[in-house]
Amino acid sequence: MRLSRYIDGESLAALLKLSVFLIITGGCTFILMLILGNGSFADRNEYKAVFEDVTGVAKGDDVRIAGVAVGSVSKVEIVDRNKALVTFGVDADTPLTQNTNVTIKFRNLVGQRYFALTQGAEGATSLLKPGSTIPEDRTQEALDLNVLLDGFKPVFQALSPGDLNKFAFEIVQTLQGESGNVENLLARTSSLTNTLADRDQLIGDVITNLSTVLQTIGDRDDELTDTIGTLQQFVTGLKTDRNAILDSIDSISELSDETSDLLVKGRPALTEDIKQLNAFAGGLSKKQNLKLISDSIQVFPKKLEKFGNAASSGSEFNFYLCSLTGTIDLSTLGVDAPLALEIPQEALGGARCEP
C-alpha cells in the first residue's frame, strides 16, 4: 500500500513498457550475437585440424558440409613453431568419418574464410571420434587471393566499378575448390615464360629486323606516298570507267555465248572432218605411200619442165574459154541487189566448145 502511494498508474505503465522493451531488445541482441558468432544451442563435437597456413581464418568462421553450416571455428593456435592447429565444433548430429578432408575456402571478397568438410574418395569410413585431430595430409589451404588480385591490377584499372565487382566475383567462384586446375594453369604459364626466355635472342633479332624494316619504310616515305597516290588514281579511273568495263564484260559474255553456239552447231561437221583427216593422214603415213609421194615430188619438176617446153614450141596445146559467170557487188553504190554477170558460150569459144 505504501509503494502504491508513491507510484501512480501512469508511472507503472511506463515501467512495464520499459521492461518489455528491454526484454525484447536483449533477446534480439542475444540471437543476433549467436547468428554473427555462429553460435548454436545444439550440442557440438569438437575436432582439430593441422594446416600449413591459415591466413584469414578467425574464430567464429563457418564450418560447412555441402554448403550448409554445421559448426564454427572455436580456436586457432600455433603448433610445432610453423604449423597451425585449428579447433572447430560440429553439430553432434553430423558425424565425421576417418577420411574426412578439410579445405579452407573463400566466403566473400572481404577475405572471410570458411571450412569445407568433404568425404574422401578412399580411406576408412569409420566414425571420427570427437577430439580427434585431422592430419595435414587431409587438409588444404586457400589460395592467396590478394596475390592473385594484385596481378590483375592493370586489368582492374581499365574496368568500371560494376565490371570490376563482377569480374572479382567470377574469379572467386572459379577458384573455389579449383586449386588443382589453378596449379596446372600456373605450371603451363611457367613453361610458356621459360620457353619465351629461351627464345630471347630470337625475339630480339625479330624486333631488330622489324625496326630495320620500319626504318626502311620510313626512308621511302615519299615513294610510298606516290605509290598510294597512283593507286588511288588507278582506282578512281576504274570507278569512272566502270560502265564501259561492265559493258565490255557483257559483250565478252555475249561473244562467249555465240562462240559456244557456233561450236555446238559445227561440232558434228568438225568431228567428221577431223575423222576423215585422220584417215587421210593415216593413209599418207604408210611407208609405200610416203615413198611414192617422195618419188613424185622429185620427178615432178622435170616433167613440168618438159611439159612447158612442148607447150611453148608450137600449137600442140590450145585453150578456149567456153563460159564465164559471176556477180558484181554494188552495195557501195547504194544498190542492194548484186549485178549478175553471164557471158554466153557463143560469144566465147563458139563451136569449139561444143561437145
DRENDODREN-246073 format. One record per residue (C-alpha): residue number from 0; x, y, z. Coordinates in nm, 4 decimals. Example, Ala and Ser with C-alpha at 12.3 -4.5 7.8 and 13.67 -1.06 7.14 Angstrom:
{nr:0; c1:1.2300; c2:-0.4500; c3:0.7800}
{nr:1; c1:1.3670; c2:-0.1060; c3:0.7140}
//
This chain:
{nr:0; c1:0.0000; c2:0.0000; c3:0.0000}
{nr:1; c1:0.2900; c2:0.2305; c3:0.0778}
{nr:2; c1:0.4512; c2:0.1639; c3:-0.2658}
{nr:3; c1:0.1265; c2:0.2428; c3:-0.4401}
{nr:4; c1:0.1219; c2:0.5807; c3:-0.2688}
{nr:5; c1:0.4427; c2:0.6883; c3:-0.4484}
{nr:6; c1:0.3810; c2:0.5191; c3:-0.7864}
{nr:7; c1:0.0792; c2:0.6300; c3:-0.9801}
{nr:8; c1:-0.0836; c2:0.4414; c3:-1.2651}
{nr:9; c1:0.1000; c2:0.6203; c3:-1.5493}
{nr:10; c1:0.4436; c2:0.5566; c3:-1.3996}
{nr:11; c1:0.3618; c2:0.1897; c3:-1.3504}
{nr:12; c1:0.2531; c2:0.1569; c3:-1.7147}
{nr:13; c1:0.5747; c2:0.3257; c3:-1.8376}
{nr:14; c1:0.7823; c2:0.0934; c3:-1.6196}
{nr:15; c1:0.6105; c2:-0.2111; c3:-1.7642}
{nr:16; c1:0.6638; c2:-0.0858; c3:-2.1180}
{nr:17; c1:1.0322; c2:-0.0226; c3:-2.0490}
{nr:18; c1:1.0717; c2:-0.3720; c3:-1.9033}
{nr:19; c1:0.9085; c2:-0.5345; c3:-2.2056}
{nr:20; c1:1.1270; c2:-0.3262; c3:-2.4421}
{nr:21; c1:1.4448; c2:-0.4248; c3:-2.2579}
{nr:22; c1:1.3494; c2:-0.7932; c3:-2.2592}
{nr:23; c1:1.2707; c2:-0.7939; c3:-2.6342}
{nr:24; c1:1.5816; c2:-0.5912; c3:-2.7191}
{nr:25; c1:1.8024; c2:-0.8145; c3:-2.5085}
{nr:26; c1:1.6572; c2:-1.1279; c3:-2.6693}
{nr:27; c1:1.7095; c2:-0.9958; c3:-3.0207}
{nr:28; c1:2.0631; c2:-0.8863; c3:-2.9353}
{nr:29; c1:2.1407; c2:-1.2305; c3:-2.7927}
{nr:30; c1:2.0023; c2:-1.4039; c3:-3.1028}
{nr:31; c1:2.1972; c2:-1.1669; c3:-3.3295}
{nr:32; c1:2.5156; c2:-1.2435; c3:-3.1348}
{nr:33; c1:2.4542; c2:-1.6135; c3:-3.1802}
{nr:34; c1:2.3995; c2:-1.5679; c3:-3.5546}
{nr:35; c1:2.7052; c2:-1.3482; c3:-3.6050}
{nr:36; c1:2.9195; c2:-1.5698; c3:-3.3842}
{nr:37; c1:2.7876; c2:-1.8908; c3:-3.5420}
{nr:38; c1:2.6585; c2:-1.9910; c3:-3.2026}
{nr:39; c1:2.4103; c2:-2.2706; c3:-3.1523}
{nr:40; c1:2.2091; c2:-2.4208; c3:-2.8721}
{nr:41; c1:2.2662; c2:-2.7709; c3:-3.0097}
{nr:42; c1:2.5342; c2:-2.9993; c3:-2.8724}
{nr:43; c1:2.8569; c2:-2.9946; c3:-3.0702}
{nr:44; c1:3.1531; c2:-3.2277; c3:-3.1013}
{nr:45; c1:3.4976; c2:-3.0719; c3:-3.1039}
{nr:46; c1:3.7621; c2:-3.1658; c3:-3.3621}
{nr:47; c1:4.1043; c2:-3.0350; c3:-3.4605}
{nr:48; c1:4.2873; c2:-2.9983; c3:-3.7904}
{nr:49; c1:4.6502; c2:-2.9201; c3:-3.8763}
{nr:50; c1:4.7264; c2:-2.6672; c3:-4.1544}
{nr:51; c1:5.0415; c2:-2.5233; c3:-4.3030}
{nr:52; c1:4.8826; c2:-2.1802; c3:-4.3491}
{nr:53; c1:4.5540; c2:-2.0435; c3:-4.2084}
{nr:54; c1:4.5861; c2:-1.6816; c3:-4.3243}
{nr:55; c1:4.2498; c2:-1.5067; c3:-4.2887}
{nr:56; c1:4.0936; c2:-1.7728; c3:-4.0630}
{nr:57; c1:3.9352; c2:-1.6307; c3:-3.7469}
{nr:58; c1:3.7370; c2:-1.7563; c3:-3.4524}
{nr:59; c1:3.3713; c2:-1.7913; c3:-3.5429}
{nr:60; c1:3.4217; c2:-1.8788; c3:-3.9118}
{nr:61; c1:3.1698; c2:-2.1260; c3:-4.0532}
{nr:62; c1:3.2247; c2:-2.4969; c3:-4.0855}
{nr:63; c1:3.0169; c2:-2.6273; c3:-4.3756}
{nr:64; c1:2.9293; c2:-2.9555; c3:-4.5401}
{nr:65; c1:2.7932; c2:-2.9255; c3:-4.8959}
{nr:66; c1:2.7432; c2:-2.5524; c3:-4.8333}
{nr:67; c1:2.5321; c2:-2.5999; c3:-4.5173}
{nr:68; c1:2.6708; c2:-2.4561; c3:-4.1920}
{nr:69; c1:2.7163; c2:-2.7351; c3:-3.9362}
{nr:70; c1:2.9564; c2:-2.5685; c3:-3.6950}
{nr:71; c1:3.2145; c2:-2.2968; c3:-3.6378}
{nr:72; c1:3.5807; c2:-2.2376; c3:-3.5596}
{nr:73; c1:3.6470; c2:-2.2007; c3:-3.1886}
{nr:74; c1:4.0251; c2:-2.1631; c3:-3.1642}
{nr:75; c1:4.3344; c2:-2.1044; c3:-3.3810}
{nr:76; c1:4.6832; c2:-2.1659; c3:-3.2392}
{nr:77; c1:5.0412; c2:-2.2381; c3:-3.3462}
{nr:78; c1:5.1998; c2:-2.5831; c3:-3.3054}
{nr:79; c1:5.5467; c2:-2.7104; c3:-3.3902}
{nr:80; c1:5.6574; c2:-2.3481; c3:-3.4465}
{nr:81; c1:5.5444; c2:-2.3438; c3:-3.8154}
{nr:82; c1:5.2089; c2:-2.5198; c3:-3.8203}
{nr:83; c1:4.8582; c2:-2.4047; c3:-3.7337}
{nr:84; c1:4.6150; c2:-2.6073; c3:-3.5249}
{nr:85; c1:4.2517; c2:-2.5124; c3:-3.5706}
{nr:86; c1:3.9861; c2:-2.6302; c3:-3.3254}
{nr:87; c1:3.6299; c2:-2.6352; c3:-3.4557}
{nr:88; c1:3.2970; c2:-2.7641; c3:-3.3431}
{nr:89; c1:3.0475; c2:-2.9677; c3:-3.5462}
{nr:90; c1:2.6862; c2:-3.0391; c3:-3.4560}
{nr:91; c1:2.6568; c2:-3.3679; c3:-3.2686}
{nr:92; c1:2.4008; c2:-3.4979; c3:-3.5168}
{nr:93; c1:2.6560; c2:-3.4561; c3:-3.8011}
{nr:94; c1:2.9151; c2:-3.7327; c3:-3.7536}
{nr:95; c1:3.2500; c2:-3.7210; c3:-3.9350}
{nr:96; c1:3.4438; c2:-4.0185; c3:-4.0757}
{nr:97; c1:3.8100; c2:-4.1134; c3:-4.0659}
{nr:98; c1:3.8646; c2:-3.9961; c3:-4.4276}
{nr:99; c1:3.7106; c2:-3.6516; c3:-4.3857}
{nr:100; c1:3.9027; c2:-3.3775; c3:-4.5686}
{nr:101; c1:3.9115; c2:-3.0126; c3:-4.4581}
{nr:102; c1:3.9543; c2:-2.7318; c3:-4.7116}
{nr:103; c1:3.9728; c2:-2.3591; c3:-4.6394}
{nr:104; c1:3.7677; c2:-2.1622; c3:-4.8944}
{nr:105; c1:3.6812; c2:-1.8001; c3:-4.9546}
{nr:106; c1:3.3473; c2:-1.6906; c3:-4.8169}
{nr:107; c1:3.3408; c2:-1.3458; c3:-4.9808}
{nr:108; c1:3.5662; c2:-1.0775; c3:-5.1290}
{nr:109; c1:3.6178; c2:-0.9163; c3:-4.7887}
{nr:110; c1:3.8528; c2:-1.2018; c3:-4.7069}
{nr:111; c1:3.6421; c2:-1.4145; c3:-4.4744}
{nr:112; c1:3.7011; c2:-1.7872; c3:-4.4934}
{nr:113; c1:3.5069; c2:-2.0962; c3:-4.4058}
{nr:114; c1:3.5936; c2:-2.4608; c3:-4.3534}
{nr:115; c1:3.4525; c2:-2.7059; c3:-4.6088}
{nr:116; c1:3.4295; c2:-3.0667; c3:-4.4925}
{nr:117; c1:3.4223; c2:-3.3318; c3:-4.7647}
{nr:118; c1:3.4197; c2:-3.7095; c3:-4.7723}
{nr:119; c1:3.7379; c2:-3.8589; c3:-4.9159}
{nr:120; c1:3.7085; c2:-4.0979; c3:-5.2074}
{nr:121; c1:3.9363; c2:-4.3511; c3:-5.0432}
{nr:122; c1:4.0259; c2:-4.4496; c3:-4.6892}
{nr:123; c1:3.8472; c2:-4.5604; c3:-4.3739}
{nr:124; c1:3.4766; c2:-4.4910; c3:-4.3407}
{nr:125; c1:3.4538; c2:-4.5466; c3:-3.9662}
{nr:126; c1:3.3377; c2:-4.2601; c3:-3.7473}
{nr:127; c1:3.5877; c2:-3.9987; c3:-3.6324}
{nr:128; c1:3.5858; c2:-3.9721; c3:-3.2544}
{nr:129; c1:3.5260; c2:-3.6277; c3:-3.1012}
{nr:130; c1:3.8524; c2:-3.4594; c3:-3.0071}
{nr:131; c1:4.0437; c2:-3.6300; c3:-3.2898}
{nr:132; c1:4.2938; c2:-3.4362; c3:-3.4996}
{nr:133; c1:4.2749; c2:-3.4395; c3:-3.8785}
{nr:134; c1:4.6328; c2:-3.4635; c3:-4.0134}
{nr:135; c1:4.7925; c2:-3.2176; c3:-4.2549}
{nr:136; c1:4.7757; c2:-3.4584; c3:-4.5496}
{nr:137; c1:4.3940; c2:-3.4307; c3:-4.5413}
{nr:138; c1:4.3795; c2:-3.0514; c3:-4.5126}
{nr:139; c1:4.4155; c2:-2.7896; c3:-4.7826}
{nr:140; c1:4.4797; c2:-2.4158; c3:-4.7550}
{nr:141; c1:4.3026; c2:-2.1467; c3:-4.9542}
{nr:142; c1:4.4685; c2:-1.9751; c3:-5.2473}
{nr:143; c1:4.6120; c2:-1.6343; c3:-5.1586}
{nr:144; c1:4.3578; c2:-1.4214; c3:-5.3403}
{nr:145; c1:4.5374; c2:-1.0970; c3:-5.2598}
{nr:146; c1:4.8431; c2:-1.2003; c3:-5.4611}
{nr:147; c1:4.6207; c2:-1.3044; c3:-5.7500}
{nr:148; c1:4.4217; c2:-0.9803; c3:-5.7456}
{nr:149; c1:4.7434; c2:-0.7761; c3:-5.7356}
{nr:150; c1:4.8440; c2:-0.9467; c3:-6.0586}
{nr:151; c1:4.5165; c2:-0.8307; c3:-6.2160}
{nr:152; c1:4.5711; c2:-0.4698; c3:-6.1062}
{nr:153; c1:4.6352; c2:-0.3367; c3:-6.4641}
{nr:154; c1:4.3110; c2:-0.5036; c3:-6.5761}
{nr:155; c1:4.1183; c2:-0.3607; c3:-6.2807}
{nr:156; c1:4.2354; c2:-0.0092; c3:-6.3633}
{nr:157; c1:4.0708; c2:-0.0319; c3:-6.7060}
{nr:158; c1:3.7364; c2:-0.1664; c3:-6.5772}
{nr:159; c1:3.4370; c2:0.0207; c3:-6.4443}
{nr:160; c1:3.3375; c2:-0.0410; c3:-6.0793}
{nr:161; c1:3.0443; c2:-0.2611; c3:-6.1808}
{nr:162; c1:3.2521; c2:-0.4718; c3:-6.4181}
{nr:163; c1:3.5283; c2:-0.4912; c3:-6.1585}
{nr:164; c1:3.2939; c2:-0.6346; c3:-5.8960}
{nr:165; c1:3.1524; c2:-0.8861; c3:-6.1402}
{nr:166; c1:3.4997; c2:-0.9903; c3:-6.2549}
{nr:167; c1:3.6263; c2:-1.0346; c3:-5.8994}
{nr:168; c1:3.3185; c2:-1.2372; c3:-5.8063}
{nr:169; c1:3.3701; c2:-1.4649; c3:-6.1056}
{nr:170; c1:3.7339; c2:-1.5156; c3:-6.0008}
{nr:171; c1:3.6261; c2:-1.6259; c3:-5.6550}
{nr:172; c1:3.3608; c2:-1.8578; c3:-5.7986}
{nr:173; c1:3.6134; c2:-2.0094; c3:-6.0355}
{nr:174; c1:3.8821; c2:-2.0609; c3:-5.7744}
{nr:175; c1:3.6551; c2:-2.2256; c3:-5.5169}
{nr:176; c1:3.7896; c2:-2.5753; c3:-5.4886}
{nr:177; c1:3.9832; c2:-2.5469; c3:-5.8164}
{nr:178; c1:4.3361; c2:-2.5264; c3:-5.6756}
{nr:179; c1:4.4446; c2:-2.8265; c3:-5.8840}
{nr:180; c1:4.3402; c2:-2.6609; c3:-6.2082}
{nr:181; c1:4.4999; c2:-2.3346; c3:-6.0976}
{nr:182; c1:4.8251; c2:-2.5155; c3:-6.0238}
{nr:183; c1:4.8160; c2:-2.6728; c3:-6.3727}
{nr:184; c1:4.7477; c2:-2.3310; c3:-6.5233}
{nr:185; c1:5.0373; c2:-2.1754; c3:-6.3337}
{nr:186; c1:5.2662; c2:-2.4636; c3:-6.4331}
{nr:187; c1:5.1792; c2:-2.4184; c3:-6.8017}
{nr:188; c1:5.2229; c2:-2.0417; c3:-6.7689}
{nr:189; c1:5.5658; c2:-2.1015; c3:-6.6166}
{nr:190; c1:5.6527; c2:-2.3350; c3:-6.9041}
{nr:191; c1:5.5423; c2:-2.0693; c3:-7.1527}
{nr:192; c1:5.7519; c2:-1.7994; c3:-6.9869}
{nr:193; c1:6.0538; c2:-2.0300; c3:-6.9771}
{nr:194; c1:6.0114; c2:-2.1044; c3:-7.3483}
{nr:195; c1:5.9907; c2:-1.7319; c3:-7.4231}
{nr:196; c1:6.3023; c2:-1.6775; c3:-7.2134}
{nr:197; c1:6.4871; c2:-1.9446; c3:-7.4131}
{nr:198; c1:6.3859; c2:-1.7663; c3:-7.7319}
{nr:199; c1:6.5070; c2:-1.4300; c3:-7.6032}
{nr:200; c1:6.7816; c2:-1.3972; c3:-7.8666}
{nr:201; c1:6.5423; c2:-1.4906; c3:-8.1474}
{nr:202; c1:6.2784; c2:-1.2444; c3:-8.0262}
{nr:203; c1:6.5447; c2:-0.9742; c3:-8.0029}
{nr:204; c1:6.6578; c2:-1.0428; c3:-8.3601}
{nr:205; c1:6.2982; c2:-1.0278; c3:-8.4842}
{nr:206; c1:6.2437; c2:-0.6939; c3:-8.3117}
{nr:207; c1:6.5737; c2:-0.5609; c3:-8.4523}
{nr:208; c1:6.4851; c2:-0.6732; c3:-8.8066}
{nr:209; c1:6.1379; c2:-0.5275; c3:-8.7711}
{nr:210; c1:6.2923; c2:-0.1987; c3:-8.6635}
{nr:211; c1:6.5146; c2:-0.2060; c3:-8.9730}
{nr:212; c1:6.2151; c2:-0.2744; c3:-9.1973}
{nr:213; c1:6.0174; c2:0.0094; c3:-9.0417}
{nr:214; c1:6.3174; c2:0.2409; c3:-9.0790}
{nr:215; c1:6.3472; c2:0.1483; c3:-9.4481}
{nr:216; c1:5.9759; c2:0.2138; c3:-9.4985}
{nr:217; c1:6.0188; c2:0.5465; c3:-9.3223}
{nr:218; c1:6.3070; c2:0.6411; c3:-9.5527}
{nr:219; c1:6.0872; c2:0.5599; c3:-9.8542}
{nr:220; c1:5.8041; c2:0.7768; c3:-9.7300}
{nr:221; c1:5.7857; c2:0.9888; c3:-10.0483}
{nr:222; c1:5.7898; c2:0.6838; c3:-10.2781}
{nr:223; c1:5.5251; c2:0.5138; c3:-10.0661}
{nr:224; c1:5.3114; c2:0.8263; c3:-10.0785}
{nr:225; c1:5.3455; c2:0.8437; c3:-10.4599}
{nr:226; c1:5.2565; c2:0.4740; c3:-10.4878}
{nr:227; c1:4.9473; c2:0.5208; c3:-10.2755}
{nr:228; c1:4.8530; c2:0.8288; c3:-10.4793}
{nr:229; c1:4.8981; c2:0.6404; c3:-10.8080}
{nr:230; c1:4.6951; c2:0.3513; c3:-10.6758}
{nr:231; c1:4.4227; c2:0.5920; c3:-10.5720}
{nr:232; c1:4.4193; c2:0.7450; c3:-10.9215}
{nr:233; c1:4.4024; c2:0.3979; c3:-11.0768}
{nr:234; c1:4.1094; c2:0.3034; c3:-10.8545}
{nr:235; c1:3.9421; c2:0.6362; c3:-10.9362}
{nr:236; c1:3.9892; c2:0.5657; c3:-11.3090}
{nr:237; c1:3.8379; c2:0.2238; c3:-11.2713}
{nr:238; c1:3.5439; c2:0.3809; c3:-11.0895}
{nr:239; c1:3.4990; c2:0.6335; c3:-11.3716}
{nr:240; c1:3.5153; c2:0.3653; c3:-11.6415}
{nr:241; c1:3.3083; c2:0.1099; c3:-11.4546}
{nr:242; c1:3.0200; c2:0.1382; c3:-11.7032}
{nr:243; c1:3.2492; c2:0.0731; c3:-12.0027}
{nr:244; c1:3.4128; c2:-0.2159; c3:-11.8187}
{nr:245; c1:3.0762; c2:-0.3656; c3:-11.7353}
{nr:246; c1:2.9589; c2:-0.3229; c3:-12.0959}
{nr:247; c1:3.2781; c2:-0.4933; c3:-12.2182}
{nr:248; c1:3.2146; c2:-0.7799; c3:-11.9824}
{nr:249; c1:2.8612; c2:-0.8090; c3:-12.1184}
{nr:250; c1:2.9977; c2:-0.8097; c3:-12.4759}
{nr:251; c1:3.2538; c2:-1.0736; c3:-12.3856}
{nr:252; c1:2.9762; c2:-1.2791; c3:-12.2342}
{nr:253; c1:2.7661; c2:-1.2487; c3:-12.5500}
{nr:254; c1:3.0695; c2:-1.3408; c3:-12.7663}
{nr:255; c1:3.1279; c2:-1.6451; c3:-12.5484}
{nr:256; c1:2.7671; c2:-1.7498; c3:-12.5907}
{nr:257; c1:2.7837; c2:-1.7061; c3:-12.9698}
{nr:258; c1:3.1129; c2:-1.8964; c3:-12.9885}
{nr:259; c1:2.9629; c2:-2.1713; c3:-12.7797}
{nr:260; c1:2.6590; c2:-2.1921; c3:-13.0105}
{nr:261; c1:2.8885; c2:-2.1954; c3:-13.3155}
{nr:262; c1:3.0941; c2:-2.4775; c3:-13.1724}
{nr:263; c1:2.7817; c2:-2.6704; c3:-13.0816}
{nr:264; c1:2.6397; c2:-2.6350; c3:-13.4317}
{nr:265; c1:2.9668; c2:-2.7028; c3:-13.6117}
{nr:266; c1:3.0769; c2:-2.9842; c3:-13.3856}
{nr:267; c1:2.9279; c2:-3.2698; c3:-13.5952}
{nr:268; c1:3.0839; c2:-3.1471; c3:-13.9220}
{nr:269; c1:3.4126; c2:-3.0653; c3:-13.7460}
{nr:270; c1:3.4159; c2:-3.4078; c3:-13.5877}
{nr:271; c1:3.3571; c2:-3.5722; c3:-13.9285}
{nr:272; c1:3.6302; c2:-3.3570; c3:-14.0897}
{nr:273; c1:3.8762; c2:-3.4495; c3:-13.8191}
{nr:274; c1:3.7816; c2:-3.8146; c3:-13.8596}
{nr:275; c1:3.8375; c2:-3.8043; c3:-14.2387}
{nr:276; c1:4.1573; c2:-3.6026; c3:-14.1943}
{nr:277; c1:4.2769; c2:-3.8661; c3:-13.9510}
{nr:278; c1:4.2051; c2:-4.1395; c3:-14.2063}
{nr:279; c1:4.3752; c2:-3.9382; c3:-14.4851}
{nr:280; c1:4.6808; c2:-3.8739; c3:-14.2656}
{nr:281; c1:4.6888; c2:-4.2415; c3:-14.1741}
{nr:282; c1:4.6890; c2:-4.3361; c3:-14.5430}
{nr:283; c1:4.9635; c2:-4.0874; c3:-14.6275}
{nr:284; c1:5.1756; c2:-4.2036; c3:-14.3376}
{nr:285; c1:5.2039; c2:-4.5547; c3:-14.4769}
{nr:286; c1:5.5525; c2:-4.6459; c3:-14.5892}
{nr:287; c1:5.4699; c2:-4.7226; c3:-14.9511}
{nr:288; c1:5.2645; c2:-4.4040; c3:-14.9924}
{nr:289; c1:5.5384; c2:-4.1887; c3:-14.8422}
{nr:290; c1:5.7884; c2:-4.3405; c3:-15.0890}
{nr:291; c1:5.5508; c2:-4.2794; c3:-15.3800}
{nr:292; c1:5.4944; c2:-3.9163; c3:-15.2793}
{nr:293; c1:5.8675; c2:-3.8615; c3:-15.2375}
{nr:294; c1:5.9416; c2:-4.0032; c3:-15.5798}
{nr:295; c1:5.6644; c2:-3.7986; c3:-15.7416}
{nr:296; c1:5.7932; c2:-3.4780; c3:-15.5889}
{nr:297; c1:6.1423; c2:-3.5482; c3:-15.7160}
{nr:298; c1:6.0212; c2:-3.6280; c3:-16.0716}
{nr:299; c1:5.7552; c2:-3.3519; c3:-16.0927}
{nr:300; c1:5.9942; c2:-3.0598; c3:-16.1708}
{nr:301; c1:6.1468; c2:-3.2469; c3:-16.4635}
{nr:302; c1:5.8077; c2:-3.3390; c3:-16.6111}
{nr:303; c1:5.6832; c2:-2.9850; c3:-16.5633}
{nr:304; c1:5.9884; c2:-2.8525; c3:-16.7458}
{nr:305; c1:5.9299; c2:-3.0901; c3:-17.0419}
{nr:306; c1:5.5587; c2:-3.0011; c3:-17.0490}
{nr:307; c1:5.6444; c2:-2.6298; c3:-17.0635}
{nr:308; c1:5.8943; c2:-2.6772; c3:-17.3456}
{nr:309; c1:5.6401; c2:-2.8735; c3:-17.5511}
{nr:310; c1:5.3659; c2:-2.6144; c3:-17.4994}
{nr:311; c1:5.5854; c2:-2.3198; c3:-17.5981}
{nr:312; c1:5.7392; c2:-2.4673; c3:-17.9140}
{nr:313; c1:5.4198; c2:-2.4687; c3:-18.1280}
{nr:314; c1:5.0436; c2:-2.5170; c3:-18.1222}
{nr:315; c1:5.0448; c2:-2.8509; c3:-17.9546}
{nr:316; c1:4.8110; c2:-2.7158; c3:-17.6847}
{nr:317; c1:4.5109; c2:-2.4820; c3:-17.7425}
{nr:318; c1:4.2984; c2:-2.3326; c3:-17.4599}
{nr:319; c1:3.9484; c2:-2.1941; c3:-17.5121}
{nr:320; c1:3.7241; c2:-2.0035; c3:-17.2684}
{nr:321; c1:3.3779; c2:-2.1612; c3:-17.3033}
{nr:322; c1:3.1815; c2:-1.9950; c3:-17.0218}
{nr:323; c1:3.2062; c2:-1.7010; c3:-16.7758}
{nr:324; c1:2.9587; c2:-1.6273; c3:-16.4970}
{nr:325; c1:2.9762; c2:-1.4083; c3:-16.1825}
{nr:326; c1:2.8172; c2:-1.1341; c3:-15.9723}
{nr:327; c1:2.9195; c2:-0.7734; c3:-15.9070}
{nr:328; c1:2.8530; c2:-0.6246; c3:-15.5578}
{nr:329; c1:2.7092; c2:-0.2722; c3:-15.5963}
{nr:330; c1:2.6255; c2:-0.2117; c3:-15.2263}
{nr:331; c1:2.8929; c2:0.0586; c3:-15.2035}
{nr:332; c1:2.6996; c2:0.2453; c3:-15.4764}
{nr:333; c1:2.3714; c2:0.2209; c3:-15.2850}
{nr:334; c1:2.2351; c2:-0.0795; c3:-15.4805}
{nr:335; c1:2.1220; c2:-0.3623; c3:-15.2544}
{nr:336; c1:2.0779; c2:-0.6337; c3:-15.5222}
{nr:337; c1:2.4049; c2:-0.7649; c3:-15.6756}
{nr:338; c1:2.4506; c2:-0.7470; c3:-16.0541}
{nr:339; c1:2.4595; c2:-1.0916; c3:-16.2243}
{nr:340; c1:2.7236; c2:-1.1350; c3:-16.4957}
{nr:341; c1:2.6979; c2:-1.4187; c3:-16.7510}
{nr:342; c1:2.8633; c2:-1.4364; c3:-17.0988}
{nr:343; c1:2.7080; c2:-1.6965; c3:-17.3363}
{nr:344; c1:2.9107; c2:-1.9774; c3:-17.4967}
{nr:345; c1:2.8635; c2:-1.8412; c3:-17.8466}
{nr:346; c1:3.0419; c2:-1.5160; c3:-17.7545}
{nr:347; c1:3.3440; c2:-1.7019; c3:-17.6206}
{nr:348; c1:3.4565; c2:-2.0320; c3:-17.7696}
{nr:349; c1:3.1786; c2:-2.0760; c3:-18.0193}
{nr:350; c1:3.1729; c2:-2.4087; c3:-18.1998}
{nr:351; c1:3.4971; c2:-2.5126; c3:-18.0358}
{nr:352; c1:3.3119; c2:-2.5542; c3:-17.7048}
{nr:353; c1:3.0542; c2:-2.7898; c3:-17.8447}
{nr:354; c1:3.0963; c2:-3.1484; c3:-17.7351}
//
